[in-house]
């Protein structure tokens, strides 16, 4: 029998090698195609993109779609506690409306009339600045000839100046209502006839910032003592460069600070308080948070649901749909039932993750490229779910831990409005002034305080967090 030619074996070997290379290339192209499709179809419901990026073709919100399925009418639903305008028991002005004279010629007097009904109109008075003049007098003592002079109230140092209420209103407009200086100046001119100077608004904000130092320390202490705190960060521009606004917040207190960095350097800085937290910290699974080992980590499941939805929409990860249903069902389940079924829940969790881990492509390198192998979004997610299982399921087995990190996101979202209006902060000092005042206003609002009154009190040297010092 004739032996096969050696060249045939070599040719087969070369062809087999080419087939393997082509298989790898096909796998890479499939993954790349899936990623590009996912990127093309991504929106605020299946990725971290903001709702503003959805444009005019954005889908209706889940709550609105759900209301259509249930055929709910527009407006407040049954059981909703409304806050409607009601009549006041102490009206500022009372106008009595006496009936017109009778056909017989009789004119009614107020004594002859009985109250039939009341109708009240809530109206704004004409806004004006109240001007108080302090006339400082002097006199010579007739006995000794010594000259005496009246003393102006504390804080009244110039011939003409704005009072603390006018300054507090400007600070409120600039910080909480995101109005730039020139708009505040225009508003003061339109309402009061006096265009407040931009430097006055800035100096009022700076004074408020200085006066709030002790209040900020009180807020930081309360956040670190809380059983559950939330953390998040968002980008902002200072001096034309990217900086980050960080928050550590609870249901009653909000702490914000600005830093040049997003991760380790910011969270290890003197401004950060995460190293002092010993309870639960709810966050978005940003890797820098996990360096803090003295606290318990809880992961925002809303972010996980969006990532799962992205995989579902791409059609590349079948396990994602199963895990999506599992997480939502667990969210609807009562706390007591979750505790009873803890072992079953954890077992099902790992089972779905293991299916996902087997079905997701292994880490790969594009042809001709070196370095750490690249992972698909699905593999990244499933590996993270396995590693951080305790944090993902924290909401199910701990009654105080919420399902999402929405609290921190709500407290940090106003900076996006500020950036859209003002584009950036001109100085780092201006950004820090904003962060501290916004922290205080958010905290005051959470504690049902009168925001304007608290800013006035702050300029006077005290507030609800730092009471008046009595000697």
PyMOL commands that set and color helices and strands:
alter all, ss='L'
color gray80, all
select helices_A, chain A and resi 6-40+51-57+62-69+110-112+164-175+181-192+198-211+213-225+264-267+274-276+287-291+301-314+318-332+335-340+342-359+377-387+389-392+394-397+406-422+428-446+451-459
alter helices_A, ss='H'
color red, helices_A
select strands_A, chain A and resi 138-140+147-149+228-238+241-249+254-259+280-283+296-299
alter strands_A, ss='S'
color yellow, strands_A
deselect
rebuild
show_as cartoon
